Structure formats: structure tokens, C-alpha cells
Amino acid sequence: MRRRGRALFAGVLPVTLLLFFGCGAGGGSSSTSANDSAVVADTTPPPIAPADAAPPASQTGGFDGAKAYSYVVKLVSFGPHPPDTPAMRNVQKYIRTTLKSFGCPVDVDNFHAQTPIGTLAMENIVVKIPGTGPGIVLLLTHYDTLRLPGFVGAEDGGSSTGLMLEMASLLCNQKTKNHNAVWIAFLDGEEAQLVENGQAQWTNADSVFGSRELAARMDLSGEIKNVKAVILADMIGQKHLHIEKDTTSTPWLQKLVWKTADQLGYKKEFTNRESDISDDHGPFLERGVPAVDVIDLNDYIEEGYWHTTQDTLDKLSPRNIAIVGHVILASVNALQEKFR
């Protein structure tokens, strides 16, 4: 996918090949501001069909899918927000303010990424919920949008960010401390920045800037050795959700997440189909950290919405956001038990 050059169809192309994306032209932080005003997608929340309504939080382990969706609606209202643009700075302020309103301990890492279109200011926002032991369970999402005029990224960037905001609301207010700390990282710069002939090209050097920054910093500090597992959420809110098994993910961790989904009754949404995906989990896998990508890219491609201005709120199902949130929350609890 965009991001991640992401998702490649299983058995069709090796992960190392470039993946082309439909992106708008950009030429650095000063010239990309046009993306902020070129909002052509409708950001008005559409009516939600009964079949897509989020169930009560009591049915999804306390995870409130309706609240998670409301955060997505707010993110979309900012319009396109690729890295180092005025709209992105507004989104960053919103995420920081919202997390602090939950009582979350928030760490902000401002850094500059060297990209094919120039040096761009980026920001990782990391919630660090302490535990009683040294272990860390790390949850990831990216919140930047594709550098395409009119692209608001309701699914691609928005859905997983809304999910993780709701996750933070729950975990930051737990009454009891877990043995392992839980970190939730909101990553900047997942998307490729270079655009040629109206399309962005995903390469190892032009993608996952925020993830590479976070992994490198944790490696340098020595904290990465304490990470027990990484769960990445990306493109998890679309209708007709069918999450495939990413063959680059760590087998035991993927098995834990899929077993959890099966036990909760979500076998339809968490399928046994496979695909190869290059995504924000990659920099951690490269350092030997167990990681799994929870994503449905191929369905969105087949429906024609991926990396287009049609990636809008009407494509989302609050019910499916609730389902994935339930699974990830239960998986975190399972990891706490495993690494007690």
C-alpha cells in the first residue's frame, strides 16, 4: 500500500520491488501546502447503516467503536495532511491534546527526515503507559496521509489512528498496572513522499520514516531489547473487512492475534489468506523484534478506493473498527499473560 509500499499481492511481486501509488505532486514543505487547500473529498460524516453501527462497548471488551469512529471523523475534517504541512501540524496538535485529555503520558519526538523531495519536519507521538516490569508491548499506527490533493485518508491512516486513540483512552485509565508497559506510537511519514507522473513510488528509503526513527531511537537507548511484541494496525475500518495474514510478520505473534480473533468470534474478519506487506512493522522486524501487521489492503485495492480521493468516511464501518479494536485489546491482555 501506499504506505508501505505496501501491500503487495501474495505471490505476485517480491516485497523488495517498488510499488506505485496514486499520489499528487509535491516538492518539499513549502510547495506541499497546496494539499491543504485542495480538499475535494466530502468530509461530512455520512449516515451509518445499521449493519455498520458499532456494537455497545460492553460487547467488545470495553472498546468503544463509536468513539473510535468519531476520532476518525475529526481527523478527516482536517483534510489532506501529508508531512510538514499546516494541516499536519493541526492534526498533531489534535492528537497530542486528545491524548493528554485522557491523562496519557505523552512523549513527542520531532525530527527531520531526508526525503527525495527535500528535508521534511516530522513528529512521532508516543504514549508510554508504565508497567511494573521492564517489558514493553508496542502498538503502532501511522497518521499521515498520502501526498495527493483531496486525499483525506479515512481508511488509510484515519481508521487505525482513531482506533489507537480509543485504545489509549482505555489503557491510560486502567486501575491496575500490568507487568509490561504498553506504548502506543502515532507515526508520521509512513507514506512515500516522491511523486512522478502523478504516482508516488514506494521504496525502502522513501517510506516508513516515523517507524524507522522510532526503532532507531529505541535501539540506541537500549529500550528495543525490552519490546516483547509489536502490533501494527493499518487500514482496519473498511466495509467488507477481510484481514489477511502478512507473511513477513512473526509467526507466533500472528498466531496469537488470529487465535484471539477466532475465540472472540471474528474468524470472518481475520482470514487465513496470505499476502506480503512492507509496512511500519518492518524496521522492528529488521532488528529482531516480534511484530505483526493487522491490515486489509487488497480488498481496498480491488474496490478501487486505495490511494484515491474516494478514500472517504462512507467507506468505513464503525462495527469493523470496533471488532479490530476488540481483538487488539484482547491480544494485548494475552501478551501480558504470556510475558508476566
PLY file of the C-alpha trace (Angstrom):
ply
format ascii 1.0
element vertex 340
property float x
property float y
property float z
element edge 339
property int vertex1
property int vertex2
end_header
0.00 0.00 0.00
0.84 3.31 -0.07
2.49 3.21 2.61
4.25 0.60 2.88
4.72 0.18 -0.41
3.00 -1.50 0.73
1.00 -4.15 0.42
1.83 -6.44 -2.29
-0.39 -9.17 -3.59
0.74 -12.54 -2.38
2.78 -14.47 -4.86
2.76 -11.70 -7.46
5.74 -9.47 -6.67
8.68 -9.68 -4.26
8.49 -7.28 -1.36
11.65 -5.52 -2.49
10.12 -4.22 -5.72
8.77 -0.71 -5.99
5.07 -0.33 -5.63
3.40 2.53 -7.45
0.85 4.70 -5.72
-1.60 7.33 -6.87
-0.24 10.46 -5.26
-0.22 14.13 -6.01
2.88 16.09 -6.83
4.92 17.58 -4.03
8.15 19.50 -3.83
9.06 19.96 -0.18
7.39 21.56 2.79
6.82 24.94 1.16
5.21 23.62 -2.02
3.10 20.93 -0.40
0.82 23.41 1.35
-1.41 23.18 -1.71
-2.52 19.83 -0.40
-4.20 21.57 2.50
-6.49 23.67 0.36
-7.15 21.11 -2.37
-9.83 19.27 -0.43
-12.22 17.79 -2.94
-13.40 14.82 -0.91
-16.56 15.20 1.15
-15.64 15.26 4.84
-19.25 15.30 6.07
-19.99 12.19 8.17
-22.49 10.04 6.22
-25.43 8.20 7.79
-24.34 4.87 9.25
-26.29 1.80 8.15
-27.50 -0.42 11.00
-25.24 -3.25 9.81
-22.21 -0.99 10.14
-23.05 0.52 13.52
-20.60 -0.18 16.33
-21.93 -2.56 19.00
-22.04 -1.39 22.64
-18.60 -1.26 24.21
-19.77 -3.90 26.70
-19.80 -6.36 23.80
-16.29 -5.52 22.61
-14.25 -5.78 25.78
-14.81 -2.13 26.70
-13.50 -0.84 23.38
-15.95 1.79 22.09
-16.10 1.59 18.30
-18.42 4.60 18.08
-15.90 6.78 19.89
-13.07 5.46 17.75
-15.05 6.35 14.64
-15.72 9.85 16.00
-11.96 10.38 16.19
-11.65 9.31 12.56
-14.33 11.84 11.60
-12.35 14.57 13.34
-9.09 13.56 11.63
-10.78 13.60 8.22
-12.18 17.07 8.92
-8.62 18.46 8.81
-8.43 17.46 5.14
-5.27 16.12 3.49
-2.35 16.16 5.94
0.90 14.87 4.45
4.06 15.55 6.48
5.26 19.09 7.10
2.12 20.96 6.10
-0.09 23.36 8.09
-2.89 20.76 8.17
-0.50 18.15 9.55
0.54 20.48 12.34
-3.13 20.92 13.25
-3.58 17.14 13.30
-0.53 16.72 15.51
-1.89 19.28 17.96
-5.25 17.49 17.99
-3.68 14.10 18.70
-1.45 15.47 21.47
-4.30 17.41 23.08
-6.69 14.47 22.90
-4.17 12.06 24.44
-3.41 14.47 27.26
-7.15 14.85 27.92
-7.20 11.09 28.56
-4.45 11.51 31.15
-1.91 9.73 28.96
1.83 10.28 29.43
2.87 11.66 26.04
6.37 11.78 24.58
6.91 13.80 21.39
9.82 13.19 19.03
10.30 15.95 16.50
12.78 15.01 13.79
13.73 15.92 10.24
13.56 13.28 7.53
15.68 13.38 4.40
13.28 12.57 1.57
13.53 12.66 -2.24
11.54 15.92 -2.20
13.69 17.57 0.44
14.04 17.71 4.22
10.66 17.44 5.95
9.79 18.09 9.59
8.04 15.08 11.12
6.70 14.16 14.53
6.19 10.85 16.30
3.76 10.98 19.23
4.25 8.16 21.73
2.07 7.26 24.70
4.11 5.44 27.33
1.90 3.66 29.86
4.23 2.27 32.55
4.25 -1.28 33.81
5.72 -2.90 36.90
8.40 -4.70 34.87
10.84 -3.79 32.11
8.89 -5.33 29.22
7.09 -3.27 26.55
4.13 -4.13 24.33
4.26 -1.66 21.45
1.22 -0.67 19.37
1.69 1.28 16.13
-0.36 3.33 13.68
0.55 6.00 11.15
-1.44 9.21 10.93
-0.06 10.96 7.84
-1.98 10.97 4.56
-0.81 10.42 1.03
0.61 13.50 -0.70
-2.36 13.57 -3.09
-4.57 16.67 -3.40
-8.00 15.88 -2.00
-6.87 12.68 -0.28
-8.26 12.63 3.27
-7.32 9.03 4.13
-10.40 7.96 6.06
-9.30 4.33 5.86
-5.63 4.73 5.03
-4.30 6.41 8.11
-7.57 7.57 9.69
-9.19 4.31 10.77
-6.18 2.93 12.64
-5.41 6.29 14.24
-8.97 6.57 15.54
-8.66 3.03 16.86
-5.43 3.80 18.70
-6.84 6.98 20.22
-9.65 4.93 21.72
-7.12 2.30 22.81
-5.15 4.99 24.61
-8.29 6.25 26.32
-8.88 2.78 27.74
-5.34 1.79 28.66
-4.31 5.13 30.15
-7.20 4.86 32.61
-6.69 1.29 33.79
-6.97 0.95 37.53
-4.34 -1.77 37.81
-0.81 -1.77 36.44
0.31 -4.52 34.09
3.72 -6.17 34.30
4.68 -4.90 30.86
4.44 -1.28 29.82
2.21 -0.51 26.85
3.42 2.07 24.36
1.19 3.42 21.62
3.08 5.18 18.84
1.40 7.53 16.37
3.87 7.61 13.50
4.48 10.31 10.92
5.76 9.79 7.38
4.63 6.28 6.58
3.76 7.19 3.01
6.26 7.61 0.20
6.90 11.29 -0.50
8.27 11.24 -4.04
5.74 11.69 -6.85
6.49 11.09 -10.50
3.98 11.25 -13.34
1.15 11.56 -10.85
2.16 8.50 -8.84
4.25 8.00 -5.74
6.83 5.24 -5.65
7.38 3.20 -2.52
10.99 2.35 -1.76
12.83 1.33 1.39
14.43 4.77 1.51
11.23 6.72 0.84
8.71 5.27 3.29
8.08 4.47 6.98
10.13 7.46 8.15
8.46 7.58 11.58
8.85 3.87 12.21
12.49 3.93 11.20
13.06 6.89 13.53
11.34 5.21 16.48
13.10 1.87 16.00
16.49 3.56 15.68
15.96 5.66 18.82
14.82 2.65 20.83
17.81 0.68 19.55
20.19 3.47 20.54
18.68 3.79 24.03
18.61 0.02 24.57
14.82 0.01 25.07
14.24 -2.11 22.00
15.53 -5.21 23.79
12.59 -4.89 26.19
9.94 -4.93 23.45
8.06 -8.20 23.73
5.81 -7.64 20.72
4.77 -5.02 18.17
1.20 -4.87 16.85
0.69 -2.56 13.88
-2.82 -1.53 12.81
-3.34 -0.09 9.34
-6.45 0.05 7.13
-8.78 -1.74 9.54
-12.11 0.08 9.26
-13.40 -0.56 5.76
-16.65 -2.32 4.96
-16.36 -5.98 3.86
-13.25 -6.30 6.06
-11.02 -9.33 5.38
-7.67 -9.06 7.14
-5.08 -11.33 5.56
-2.03 -12.89 7.19
1.08 -10.95 6.32
3.83 -13.48 5.55
6.54 -11.11 6.80
5.02 -10.95 10.30
6.36 -13.03 13.20
4.52 -16.41 13.10
3.96 -16.93 16.83
2.63 -13.40 17.32
0.39 -13.60 14.29
-0.95 -16.92 15.59
-1.72 -15.31 18.96
-3.67 -12.45 17.35
-5.59 -14.72 14.96
-6.38 -17.21 17.74
-7.69 -14.33 19.84
-9.88 -13.17 16.95
-11.22 -16.69 16.46
-12.05 -17.04 20.15
-13.95 -13.74 20.03
-16.00 -14.88 17.02
-14.26 -12.83 14.32
-12.98 -15.57 12.06
-14.74 -13.98 9.08
-12.83 -10.73 9.50
-9.45 -12.35 10.30
-8.96 -14.71 7.38
-6.37 -17.37 6.56
-5.50 -15.81 3.19
-1.92 -14.58 2.89
-0.14 -11.60 1.36
3.28 -9.98 1.64
3.30 -6.48 3.07
6.02 -3.93 3.61
4.83 -1.57 6.32
5.68 0.22 9.56
6.47 -3.08 11.30
9.47 -3.60 9.01
12.10 -1.56 10.94
11.32 -3.59 14.06
11.41 -6.94 12.27
14.82 -5.96 10.90
16.03 -5.61 14.49
14.69 -9.00 15.54
11.62 -7.69 17.36
8.45 -9.83 17.03
5.90 -7.84 15.02
2.57 -8.37 13.27
0.70 -6.22 10.75
-3.11 -6.11 11.06
-4.28 -4.76 7.71
-6.73 -5.24 4.85
-5.07 -3.73 1.82
-6.07 -6.00 -1.04
-9.83 -5.56 -0.67
-9.45 -1.78 -0.76
-7.32 -2.02 -3.89
-9.81 -4.32 -5.60
-12.67 -1.96 -4.77
-10.75 0.92 -6.36
-10.55 3.20 -3.32
-6.95 2.80 -2.22
-4.79 5.86 -2.75
-7.62 7.78 -4.40
-9.78 10.68 -3.30
-12.53 8.10 -2.80
-10.93 7.02 0.49
-13.68 8.76 2.41
-15.84 8.24 5.50
-18.64 6.50 3.62
-16.28 3.55 3.03
-15.92 2.88 6.75
-17.76 0.63 9.16
-17.64 1.62 12.86
-18.54 -2.01 13.57
-15.34 -3.23 11.96
-13.24 -0.66 13.80
-14.80 -1.99 17.00
-14.01 -5.59 16.01
-10.35 -4.89 15.34
-10.08 -2.79 18.49
-11.57 -5.66 20.48
-9.07 -8.12 19.01
-6.04 -5.88 19.61
-7.13 -5.08 23.16
-7.60 -8.78 23.93
-4.27 -9.57 22.26
-2.52 -7.05 24.50
-4.05 -8.78 27.50
-2.91 -12.16 26.16
0.62 -10.82 25.74
0.56 -9.51 29.29
-0.25 -13.04 30.47
2.39 -14.60 28.22
5.14 -12.30 29.46
4.11 -11.95 33.08
0 1
1 2
2 3
3 4
4 5
5 6
6 7
7 8
8 9
9 10
10 11
11 12
12 13
13 14
14 15
15 16
16 17
17 18
18 19
19 20
20 21
21 22
22 23
23 24
24 25
25 26
26 27
27 28
28 29
29 30
30 31
31 32
32 33
33 34
34 35
35 36
36 37
37 38
38 39
39 40
40 41
41 42
42 43
43 44
44 45
45 46
46 47
47 48
48 49
49 50
50 51
51 52
52 53
53 54
54 55
55 56
56 57
57 58
58 59
59 60
60 61
61 62
62 63
63 64
64 65
65 66
66 67
67 68
68 69
69 70
70 71
71 72
72 73
73 74
74 75
75 76
76 77
77 78
78 79
79 80
80 81
81 82
82 83
83 84
84 85
85 86
86 87
87 88
88 89
89 90
90 91
91 92
92 93
93 94
94 95
95 96
96 97
97 98
98 99
99 100
100 101
101 102
102 103
103 104
104 105
105 106
106 107
107 108
108 109
109 110
110 111
111 112
112 113
113 114
114 115
115 116
116 117
117 118
118 119
119 120
120 121
121 122
122 123
123 124
124 125
125 126
126 127
127 128
128 129
129 130
130 131
131 132
132 133
133 134
134 135
135 136
136 137
137 138
138 139
139 140
140 141
141 142
142 143
143 144
144 145
145 146
146 147
147 148
148 149
149 150
150 151
151 152
152 153
153 154
154 155
155 156
156 157
157 158
158 159
159 160
160 161
161 162
162 163
163 164
164 165
165 166
166 167
167 168
168 169
169 170
170 171
171 172
172 173
173 174
174 175
175 176
176 177
177 178
178 179
179 180
180 181
181 182
182 183
183 184
184 185
185 186
186 187
187 188
188 189
189 190
190 191
191 192
192 193
193 194
194 195
195 196
196 197
197 198
198 199
199 200
200 201
201 202
202 203
203 204
204 205
205 206
206 207
207 208
208 209
209 210
210 211
211 212
212 213
213 214
214 215
215 216
216 217
217 218
218 219
219 220
220 221
221 222
222 223
223 224
224 225
225 226
226 227
227 228
228 229
229 230
230 231
231 232
232 233
233 234
234 235
235 236
236 237
237 238
238 239
239 240
240 241
241 242
242 243
243 244
244 245
245 246
246 247
247 248
248 249
249 250
250 251
251 252
252 253
253 254
254 255
255 256
256 257
257 258
258 259
259 260
260 261
261 262
262 263
263 264
264 265
265 266
266 267
267 268
268 269
269 270
270 271
271 272
272 273
273 274
274 275
275 276
276 277
277 278
278 279
279 280
280 281
281 282
282 283
283 284
284 285
285 286
286 287
287 288
288 289
289 290
290 291
291 292
292 293
293 294
294 295
295 296
296 297
297 298
298 299
299 300
300 301
301 302
302 303
303 304
304 305
305 306
306 307
307 308
308 309
309 310
310 311
311 312
312 313
313 314
314 315
315 316
316 317
317 318
318 319
319 320
320 321
321 322
322 323
323 324
324 325
325 326
326 327
327 328
328 329
329 330
330 331
331 332
332 333
333 334
334 335
335 336
336 337
337 338
338 339
